[in-house]
Amino acid sequence: MREYDADFRKGKYPTASLNQLRMLYNSNTNKRNENLLMNVTKRMEMQLDKYTQREDLDEHLQVLTAIMTDLTVDVGKTLDYLAYSKEGLIPTCLLPLEQIITDLRESASLYLIIKIIFTTLKFPIIAYPTYKVIRATP
């Protein structure tokens, strides 16, 4: 505004009033501020989009990490299962407990012969190795 005042005093704007010059200066300032605000708003929108994409990416990576961890654990259990089954031993920690209980309930049968109770367990065996009983509970 100072340059307009100086020019006005020098007589460069003989027909223009000082109020008109101030309005012109304010109009230019408003346009400049509006452009700055639009640029800042665009930058903020772009930054928000980047943050949203980053959050989505982080969420997907967490899901993938959980899946990979589960698969790694499953592969380790499968390798242990195969290694132990070659020796004829399968630790119960490698088999799901619910499955063991279900199989035992389905395959267990009792026989009573002269006041003696016999229990027969039937397990499907694909190979014919000998199995050692690790721990039996009466």
SULRA-V381259 format. One record per residue. N is the residue number from 1. RES is the residue in three letters. PHI is phi in whole degrees, 0 to 359 (none if undefined). Layout:
N;RES;PHI + N;RES;PHI
This chain:
1;MET;none + 2;ARG;296 + 3;GLU;294 + 4;TYR;293 + 5;ASP;298 + 6;ALA;295 + 7;ASP;296 + 8;PHE;295 + 9;ARG;292 + 10;LYS;285 + 11;GLY;94 + 12;LYS;290 + 13;TYR;241 + 14;PRO;291 + 15;THR;267 + 16;ALA;272 + 17;SER;268 + 18;LEU;296 + 19;ASN;295 + 20;GLN;295 + 21;LEU;294 + 22;ARG;295 + 23;MET;296 + 24;LEU;297 + 25;TYR;298 + 26;ASN;296 + 27;SER;296 + 28;ASN;296 + 29;THR;296 + 30;ASN;297 + 31;LYS;297 + 32;ARG;298 + 33;ASN;295 + 34;GLU;296 + 35;ASN;297 + 36;LEU;299 + 37;LEU;296 + 38;MET;296 + 39;ASN;296 + 40;VAL;295 + 41;THR;297 + 42;LYS;297 + 43;ARG;297 + 44;MET;295 + 45;GLU;297 + 46;MET;296 + 47;GLN;295 + 48;LEU;297 + 49;ASP;299 + 50;LYS;297 + 51;TYR;296 + 52;THR;296 + 53;GLN;297 + 54;ARG;295 + 55;GLU;296 + 56;ASP;298 + 57;LEU;296 + 58;ASP;299 + 59;GLU;296 + 60;HIS;296 + 61;LEU;294 + 62;GLN;295 + 63;VAL;296 + 64;LEU;296 + 65;THR;296 + 66;ALA;296 + 67;ILE;296 + 68;MET;296 + 69;THR;296 + 70;ASP;299 + 71;LEU;295 + 72;THR;297 + 73;VAL;297 + 74;ASP;297 + 75;VAL;296 + 76;GLY;299 + 77;LYS;294 + 78;THR;295 + 79;LEU;296 + 80;ASP;298 + 81;TYR;300 + 82;LEU;293 + 83;ALA;295 + 84;TYR;289 + 85;SER;291 + 86;LYS;295 + 87;GLU;274 + 88;GLY;89 + 89;LEU;240 + 90;ILE;231 + 91;PRO;297 + 92;THR;293 + 93;CYS;291 + 94;LEU;271 + 95;LEU;253 + 96;PRO;293 + 97;LEU;300 + 98;GLU;299 + 99;GLN;293 + 100;ILE;298 + 101;ILE;297 + 102;THR;298 + 103;ASP;297 + 104;LEU;295 + 105;ARG;294 + 106;GLU;287 + 107;SER;264 + 108;ALA;282 + 109;SER;215 + 110;LEU;249 + 111;TYR;233 + 112;LEU;245 + 113;ILE;233 + 114;ILE;47 + 115;LYS;63 + 116;ILE;241 + 117;ILE;263 + 118;PHE;249 + 119;THR;243 + 120;THR;244 + 121;LEU;248 + 122;LYS;247 + 123;PHE;240 + 124;PRO;288 + 125;ILE;242 + 126;ILE;275 + 127;ALA;262 + 128;TYR;246 + 129;PRO;282 + 130;THR;272 + 131;TYR;251 + 132;LYS;259 + 133;VAL;279 + 134;ILE;284 + 135;ARG;206 + 136;ALA;242 + 137;THR;243 + 138;PRO;286
